[in-house]
């Protein structure tokens, strides 16, 4: 099974690029972030024409997440409140459309668009930390469900120095602060592993290049788009790659797709 994540920075603006990439790569699952469109205006028919089932949670002009799948989408869950119905904070944080999951061939695929945080002095930074704390509680509840978990998305955090083009200058700032990194570590706990780093331990691999600073031309990027796997799925992973070439498209998203390959379902002998 091939599972991909891509912050497309407006699915309608980038529709032709996404469709072309789907036709070329044919992932079984593609999780989109920053779709920036309400559900009724999402270009569902274009993806269905390629054989993809669609699950969406969107809003006008901002945020928005979607799951596209060649396999049936079962038990679609939207927002934190799907698993934390008694929490008012979970309901409040679900007003921004950033969380969607579905059961796909026995795997719970969770697609996230983590808040950026803006700056360390911004109210949005405090919101980001609250959001990550809620995600931790959400995952604790998800773990009780017992499904193998693949968590993907734009996390807006460079977890380590090797995930940033200039760590000496940028570490400690937004997307690389100690509080953000600690919050992400608490979210992951011992239950989830950054699969890209299993296959590629070296620095110099980015998934996002800022539009504003000529970052693409100078290859000054960040690795903030991640795929995390539970232990069972990690044992099935055969590779994880960033499709950097898409960032060189005309009028591209500022993010590139990240793709993991799994041998799924595993052979019965693998678990005896």
N, C-alpha and C positions, 0 to 999 in steps of 0.2 A: 504494500500500500504506500502511495506517495501522498504526503500531507504537506501543504504549503501555506505560508502566511505572507501577506503583502498589504502594507499601508499604501493605498492607491491615491490618497489625497484628492478625492472626488471621483466616484465611480463613473459618473456621466461624462466628466471631462476626459477621463482616461479609458473610456469604454473600449475603443478600438484596440488600444494597446493590451488591455486585459484579455480581450477575446483572442487576439493573435497569440498571446503567450499561452493561453489555455489550449488552443489548437496545436501549438508546437509541443508543449510539455505534457499535456493530458494528465495533470495530477488527479488523483482520486478525490481529493478534498482541497479546496482553496478557501482560506479564511481571509476576509478583507476587513481593513480598518479605515476609518475616516472616509466612509462612503458619502457623507454629507448630503443625504437626501432622505426625504420622508418615505415611509414604506410604500405608499401608493404610487410614488414616482420612480421607485427603484426599477432599473431596466431588466426586470425578471425574465421577460420573454427572450431576450438575446442570449441569456445563459441557458435557459431551458432548451433553446434550439440546438445547443451543443450537447444536450443530454444531462445537464446539471440540475438537480433539485436545489431549491433556494430557501434559506431561512434568513430573515432579516430583522434588524432592530435599528431604525434610523430616526434622524431628526433633521430639520431644515438647516443647511449651511454648516453644521458642526457635527463632529463625532460620527457615530454610526458604525455598526459592525454587521457582517453577513457571513454566512457559511454556504459555500457551493459544494455539491457532492454528486459524484456519479453513482454513489451508493445511497440507499434509502436513508433519510434523515428521521430518526425516531426521538421521541421525548425531548423536543426542543424546549430549552429553558432560557428565559430572558431576564437579565438583571440579577442583582444580588438577592432581591426579595424572593426569587424562586426557591432558594434554599434557606433563606433567613426571614420567613414571613412574619415573625414576631418582632423583628427589629425595625424601629422607626428609622434609624440611621441607614439601614440597608435600603429601605424604600426611598429615602431622600437621595441617596447616592445613585440610585437606579434611574433618577430623572434624566441624567445624562446617559445617552445610549452607548454604553461601553462594554457590555458583557452579554455574550450569547454562547450557548453550548448545545450540543446534540449528541445523541448516541448513534455512532456510525459503525456498523459491523462489529459491535461489541465494545468499541472504544468510545469513551467520553471525550469528545473534542471540545475544548474550552477556548474561545476566542476573545481576547481582551484588547482594549485600547486604554492603556494606563494614562492618566492625566500627565501633562507635561510639567506643570508646576510654575512655569513662567520665570520666577526668580526666587532666591532664598528669602526675600523680604515680602513676597507677595502672599495674599490670602490664598492664592491658588496652590502655593507650596504646602500650606497647612492642609488644604483640601486633598492634595495628593497623598500625604501621609495618612490622613483619615481613610482615604480610599484603599490604600494598601493594607491598613489594619483590618478593614472590612473584608478584603480579599482573603486574608489569612483565616478569618473565621469561616468564610464561605468554603474554603478548601478543606478545612477541618470537617465541615458537614459533608462536603463532596466525598471525602475519604470514607465516611461511614456508608456511603451508597455502594462502595465495593467495586465500581467499574474501573478498568484500566484507564489512566488519565493521560491525555496529551494536551498540554496547555501552551497556546501560541499567542503571538500578538506583538504589537508595538508597546514595549514596556517603558520607553522614555527614560531608561537608566542604562548607563554603561557600568556593568557590574565590577569591573576591575580596570587597572591602568592599561592593560593590553587591549582594552575595548575602545580606547580613545586615541585619536591621532597625536594629541599633545598633552599627555597626562600631567606633566609638571605644571602646566599652566591651567588646565581645566579641572583637575581633580579638586574636589571640595566645593565646586560650583554646582549650578543646577544640572540635574541628570547625573551628577557624579558626587553628590554630597554624602557624608558619612551616614546621615539619617536615612536617606533614600536607599543606599546600599544595604544598610542594616535591615530596613523594612522588607526589602526584597528577599534577603537571606531568611528572615523569619517566615515569609510567605512560603518559601521552598522547603524549609526544614530539611529533614532527611528523606522526604518523600519524592522529590523531583530533582532531575539532573538536566543541566544545560547540555543538550546533545551535541550542539555544534562543537563545543570544547572537547568532547570525547574524541572527535575526529581531527580537530584542528587546534592545537594548543598555542600556536604562534600569534603574535600581534600582527597588525596590518590588514585585518579583514573587517570591512565596514559594511553596514546595511543602510546607512543614512548619511547623506551629504547635504548640508545646509544650502538652500538656494542663494542666500544673501552674501556669501563671502567668497565666491569663486571656489568653493570647497571641492566640487567635482573635478574641475580642471587640475587642481593641485592634489587630488586624492586625499583630502583632509576630512575624514569621516569619523563616524561613531558606529559601534555595533550595539544597537538598541532594539533590534527586532529578533526575538528569541523563540526557540522551541524547547519546551521542558517535557521530559518523559518520566513516568513512574518506572520503577525497577523492572516490572514485567515487560513493558514496551522497550525500555532501553536495551534489554537483552535481544530484542528483535531488530534493532536498528543496524543498517548496513552503511549509512552515510548521511551527511548533512551538509548542504552547500548553499551559498549565497549567489543568486543569479545577478551578478553585478552589472552585466551588459545592459539590462533594462534601463538603468539610470542614464545611459547614453542616448536614449530615445529622444526624438524631438518632443518638446514640452512634456518631459517625464514627471512621474512622481519623484519626490526627493528620497524615497525609500526603494529598495530592491527586494524582490521576493526571497524568502528563505524556505528551503525544501528539505524534508527528512524522508528517507526511504526506510520502510519497515517490511520485514518478512512476516506477514500477518494474514490469516491466523498462523501461529507457530505450529510446527509438527508436534503431534502428541508426544513423541519420544523426547522432545526438548524439555518437557515438564514432568517426566517420570523420574 
